[in-house]
Amino acid sequence: MDDQKLAALRQRFAGDNERKIYDPGFAAVADRLFDPKGTRVAPYAGLPTLLDVPYRAIDWNAPDFGALKVAMIGVPMDLGVTNRNGSRFGPRALRSIERVGPYNHVLKTMPTHEIAVADIGDVPFRSRFDLATSHEDIERTAAAIAAAGVMPLFVGGDHSISLPILRALGAGRPVGMIHVDAHCDTSGPFDGCKFHHGGPFRQAVLDGVLDPERTIQIGIRGSSEYLWEFSYESGMTVIHAEEIADLGIPAIVRKAREIVGDGPTYVSFDIDSLDPAFAPGTGTPEIGGLSTREAQALLRGLAGITMVGGDVVEVAPQYDATTNTAHAGAQMLFELLSLARLSPD
């Protein structure tokens, strides 16, 4: 570097200009985060909430969501698991993660600052032992949020929670879905129960709340393909993990957008869609999965879809020695919130 260029850089970025940001977009982000003294809130300070958004307490006997546009809510329930339990601790694990957001540099949005969003706590469960009762509580809670005109984003919990959520959000008309997972979750009953985490989307279609022809399942793999014929018979589109390298994320995004169109769409992200190298802390890990970079690109490619809600499920932190899984889960929640910010009103 020649002396003239160095002198120009010193004049522009040193001395009295050390804290000055010239790019208007970057400056707008910094202005929201830093006070006049150049200080911002430490990421490890304060009470933990999902994505560090404000906490809003809700009286579920007379719920008042104020002016909220998006409500993030924990669902600490894993009574529907078929392998390792522990995702009941998922909401708490995601609340403990710092330094996710607030700026999405790809989508050019600060969702936690640009829309009214809050962490409204957890679904008020009546029982920690009964799966059917828990599903009733989830459906009632989701319905109350939707009735207020607020978009819900749920943090599980096992994937069985998606059934009662879809029952609430699809009550008036069936919704489409973009489902990122290692498993189709369209199997029949296990041990006499059809409400486990391996079959919520079969039941949602049969209940008339999920449109299978507007549903795409991405990242599917593992040894349970024989359980998922319902996906094909009902008209769902299935993208296996083995197809991703050849198809490429951009082509998969185009396909997903084509399938859901501009109709109401739910986005469900199971953390086991990620390869266990990135997310070991889950109940049914399957090798050969998505990388975190691929998952981010996939979700970011959905900007502008008509989103009615979403979830991040199956984070089981006790199998997560490095907190990588919870970190990935929090990041995917941030991507969903970014989609919510960019969804048409």
C-alpha positions, -999 to +999 in steps of 0.1 A: +000+000+000+014+034-010+018+063+015-010+083-002-036+056+003-025+050+039-028+087+046-063+088+031-074+058+052-060+075+084-078+107+076-111+088+070-110+062+098-086+073+125-085+101+151-119+118+155-134+095+129-125+062+146-162+055+155-177+070+123-195+046+099-200+060+064-222+034+048-258+046+054-272+010+059-244+001+084-247+034+102-285+028+107-277-005+123-251+009+146-274+038+156-299+013+169-274-006+189-249+019+203-256+048+227-239+082+221-209+070+241-203+041+218-215+015+242-241-012+236-257-038+260-233-067+267-246-098+250-242-118+283-261-093+305-297-092+316-323-118+317-322-144+289-350-144+263-353-158+229-331-137+206-327-112+234-361-097+226-382-081+253-402-104+276-440-099+277-459-117+304-493-130+292-523-137+314-537-168+296-570-163+312-574-130+294-545-129+269-535-094+258-507-092+231-508-054+228-493-043+195-472-073+189-467-085+153-447-116+162-448-137+194-420-162+202-430-189+226-414-219+242-430-254+241-411-274+267-427-308+260-412-340+246-438-366+255-440-376+218-404-388+212-396-422+198-358-423+207-339-400+231-358-375+251-347-341+264-360-315+239-383-303+267-351-283+276-349-268+241-365-234+248-343-228+278-312-238+258-321-213+230-327-185+255-292-190+269-276-183+235-260-149+229-248-131+198-274-142+173-285-112+153-297-086+155-287-078+119-293-102+090-267-090+065-280-111+037-317-100+040-307-065+051-331-065+080-330-061+118-362-080+127-359-076+164-358-038+160-381-034+129-412-052+141-430-055+175-418-088+188-416-104+222-408-136+240-441-144+257-428-173+278-439-209+275-472-226+266-491-230+299-493-268+303-518-284+326-498-317+329-463-327+323-474-364+319-502-365+293-495-360+256-531-355+245-537-328+271-504-311+262-515-310+225-548-294+236-529-268+255-506-261+225-536-258+202-555-235+225-524-213+229-516-211+192-553-203+185-553-174+210-521-159+194-535-162+159-569-148+168-551-117+180-535-112+146-501-121+159-477-144+140-464-172+164-429-187+163-426-218+185-395-233+201-399-270+210-400-294+223-404-324+201-419-323+166-453-336+177-460-300+187-465-290+151-498-309+148-518-289+174-502-257+160-513-265+125-548-274+138-550-238+151-534-220+122-551-241+095-586-241+111-600-217+086-582-231+056-554-256+051-520-240+050-489-250+030-456-259+046-419-258+040-406-286+062-368-289+068-360-322+085-342-355+084-375-374+086-408-369+068-428-373+100-458-388+082-458-423+097-486-442+113-491-451+149-463-464+172-472-485+202-509-476+198-503-438+196-506-417+164-496-384+180-459-390+184-432-368+167-429-392+138-464-385+124-477-350+129-480-341+093-499-372+083-525-363+110-525-326+099-534-336+063-561-360+075-575-333+098-578-310+068-554-283+082-524-290+060-524-290+022-501-318+010-499-304-025-485-272-011-460-290+012-423-296+005-400-317+028-363-310+025-333-329+038-350-363+042-327-393+049-320-422+072-334-457+075-371-450+080-381-443+044-405-473+045-426-454+070-433-424+048-454-435+019-481-411+030-459-382+019-459-395-017-494-408-018-508-375-005-489-353-030-461-339-009-428-331-026-398-348-009-362-337-014-338-362+000-305-351+015-287-371-012-302-350-039-291-316-024-256-316-038-267-322-074-298-300-073-282-271-054-298-249-028-310-222-053-329-248-073-345-262-041-355-227-030-371-221-064-390-254-061-402-246-026-414-212-036-432-227-066-450-252-044-462-229-017-469-200-041-484-169-024-507-188-001-504-190+037-474-211+046-460-226+078-422-232+081-411-260+103-374-265+110-363-297+128-327-293+141-320-329+131-321-317+094-286-306+102-258-331+101-248-343+136-214-327+130-232-294+133-260-304+156-254-335+178-278-324+205-310-340+192-331-371+198-328-388+164-296-378+148-290-389+112-256-385+094-254-370+059-274-339+067-274-302+058-246-279+069-256-248+089-245-227+059-268-246+036-297-243+060-292-206+063-291-202+025-323-223+022-343-202+048-330-169+035-341-179+000-377-180+012-378-142+019-412-128+008-433-159+012-467-155+030-457-169+063-483-176+090-460-191+116-431-214+122-412-236+146-377-248+156-379-282+173-359-311+187-330-293+203-320-316+232-292-298+250-280-326+272-264-343+241-248-310+231-215-307+249-204-276+229-238-258+228-234-259+190-269-274+185-286-247+206-266-220+188-277-234+155-313-236+167-312-199+178-297-189+145-325-207+126-351-190+148-335-157+138-338-167+102-375-174+107-380-141+124-363-124+095-388-142+072-416-130+094-404-094+091-403-097+053-436-116+049-464-097+031-490-082+055 
